[in-house]
Every structure is written in structure tokens, then in C-alpha cells.
Amino acid sequence: MFQPQSVEAVRAGVQKYGAAPGGRKMMDWEMEAANQAMESGIYVLFINTSTQQECFRVGTSRMCFCGHTQGEHKKVINRRLDTKCKLCTCKEYSYIPQRPEEVGEWW
């Protein structure tokens, strides 16, 4: 099995064979979140707190550790962020990354 050894080799593989199914799904989630941000004016972004690296846009269909989606949490009230869950006692939306790429790991 061929393992790319550089960013250029990864890029060439994607150009030749297309994105992997998981990568395509991740890009669909990114597009969903970007469209929602444009419509709502609220941009939610997952940031790796240890590196401060911006990793992934978070849309309303993405899960919280409480088991509910971001859309099932409150948004902004009176210019103040309030992300309590509408369906349980969760006090703050906390995004669950589902793919390595979402936390800055591209392999």
C-alpha cells in the first residue's frame, strides 16, 4: 500500500483519486456550517485549546457531550453567549469531534 510522505503527495493523490469518503463527509459538514453562519450571522468554530489552532466549523447538526445537537442548544441572547441545552440540564454546548481532521490531524 502506498503511503504519501509529503503534503504534495497527498495533494496529488486527492487530485488523482478524489477525497476519501470520510474527508468528503467532513467537507459536507464544513459547508453546512458555513452556510448556516452566513444565514444566521453566528459563526461557531472549534478551537484546539492546547495549540489555539482553529480546527473546524461547527453547524447545528453537530453533537454535544450531552447527546443533543448544537441546534438543540440556545444561541445568543441579548448579545451574550448562552448555550444551555433546551432538552436537558447541560449548561454549555461542548462539541464532540468525530474525525481526526477536525482536531488538526490530517492523517
C-alpha positions, 0 to 999 in steps of 0.5 A, a space after each residue: 500500500 502506498 503511503 504519501 510522505 509529503 503534503 504534495 503527495 497527498 495533494 496529488 493523490 486527492 487530485 488523482 483519486 478524489 477525497 476519501 469518503 470520510 474527508 468528503 463527509 467532513 467537507 459536507 459538514 464544513 459547508 453546512 456550517 458555513 452556510 448556516 453562519 452566513 444565514 444566521 450571522 453566528 459563526 461557531 468554530 472549534 478551537 484546539 485549546 492546547 495549540 489555539 489552532 482553529 480546527 473546524 466549523 461547527 453547524 447545528 447538526 453537530 453533537 454535544 457531550 450531552 447527546 443533543 445537537 448544537 441546534 438543540 442548544 440556545 444561541 445568543 441572547 441579548 448579545 451574550 453567549 448562552 448555550 444551555 441545552 433546551 432538552 436537558 440540564 447541560 449548561 454549555 454546548 461542548 462539541 464532540 469531534 468525530 474525525 481526526 481532521 477536525 482536531 488538526 490531524 490530517 492523517 
